[in-house]
Amino acid sequence: MKYVSTRNPAVAVTASQAITKGISADGGLFVPDAIPAVSTAEIAALAQMDYIGRARTILSMYLTDFTAEEVDRCVHGAYDSGFSDPKIAPTVPVGDGVAILELFKGPTCAFKDMALQMLPHLLTVASDKAAPGTEIVILVATSGDTGKAALEGFKDVPNTRILVFYPSDGVSPMQKLQMCTQEGANVGVSAIYGNFDDAQTGVKKIFTDPEIAAKLAANGMAFSSANSINWGRLAPQIVYYFSAYCDLINQGTVRCGEPINIVVPTGNFGNILAAYYAKRMGLPVQRLVCASNSNSVLTEFLTTGVYDRNREFFTTISPSMDILISSNLERLLYAVSGSEKVKGWMQALSETGRYQIDDAAFAEISALFSAGCCNDDETKATIARLFKDKGYLCDTHTAVAVKVYEDYRARTGDATPTVIASTASPFKFSAAVLEAVGGSDDALDEFGMVERLAAVTGKPCPAPLAGLRDKAVRFDGCCEKEGMEQVVFDLLGI
Ligand SMILES: *Cc1c(COP(=O)(O)O)cnc(C)c1O
């Protein structure tokens, strides 16, 4: 299998090269040149395996230049320890044919762990093949959860450095504390004045600047990306949709081959894109429902075919979805329209902030995707209702998905068994969740709120969050957008 650039199919590389490079030199994203097929019989076989076995099977189909032993090492390295649930990503039924896929059992209590616990292992194997002897420099722009998950995944991994930029006014206090207290000898963290898109644009610019690349090369270093544009992030995410389907078979919710719907709280379009690839591989998925908060650029795109980022930016209680440019959407556009059209649309996006896809592409996307959005008040009301009616406590991002699904089901009457992706522990967003369930108290600090939330709901706070209180702050710097390049050099000591 080769990986091609979404902006130039003549650029064809191995899985190792795609993972090491992260992004193609032409600005495009790497995509497999053919989607592997999984039969119903193979899905039935997956249902008999544990999560490790499911991951090994699915990932080998994409990592075609890895040996079986290398895939094994990556899968075990990622999931043998660090997850608080032996099922890794449990599927929890909440009634009415709906199940919550809990993707937050990793060390940072958010779904990014599912991929970022594995990426360092993939990268170590891949870079040994693609560029032996080079020190990998990971550069991350984060809206909160990616940064911490990447720092945890890469900390003290030999031959790697990791630098994280986060928007000073766009992450929760808990997320900020998680990053500023990060341990490890090869890590660096800085805030920037601006929002997530500023951070991401800045990182992309540094990443593709040939002069900076030359300076790194002279020091035996090379950039790689841990952002959700890296194929090494997407591949492990495909696994858990197969795994959830297997769980539904084992729970008696579906028979093998029967369709399900999947609902995903969406920001950069990575998580839902993984579900799209699972569907293309043969997982019986009927509809993919894309859920957004008040930053509803994807809702508009999926219902009209017009992508327009020229709109007000909202800072919401689901900050990991506060995004106006969803980078991974480019891979979906490539899948339905090819590189020539993608190039034109991406150019229009960078020049005018807007593009409109053609009727054929829109028809193909509409046949599979539904979309909806909800605001902060609806999010909180949903957390309260789900907890009161079902005893299930969810975080703000998951609540957006639950609300958008409820609206979808009411609008369509579609009662197909449904998996809703749950992307964070409610304790990571204690202030908003506490307000939703009626326990707010302005006098409480972040840890006071965590304790109050546990007391009010009777749910335990995950250990990695409870333990933050006693950690020292190591990184408290904040730079201007224009200053990011210098921060990179300073943190690398070059
Ligand atoms: C990253 C994140 C999302 C959005 O996922 P994408 O892959 O960017 O669409 C949703 N919820 C949480 C908690 C996240 O950390």
The ligand as an ORCA input file, in Angstrom:
! r2SCAN-3c Opt
* xyz 0 1
  C     -10.018     16.557     20.047
  C     -11.304     16.426     20.735
  C     -12.504     16.409     20.015
  C     -12.551     16.622     18.496
  O     -11.986     15.554     17.793
  P     -11.534     15.776     16.270
  O     -10.838     14.519     15.891
  O     -10.610     16.966     16.270
  O     -12.759     16.033     15.477
  C     -13.671     16.230     20.711
  N     -13.673     16.091     22.058
  C     -12.543     16.100     22.776
  C     -12.622     15.972     24.264
  C     -11.320     16.257     22.146
  O     -10.202     16.257     22.869
*
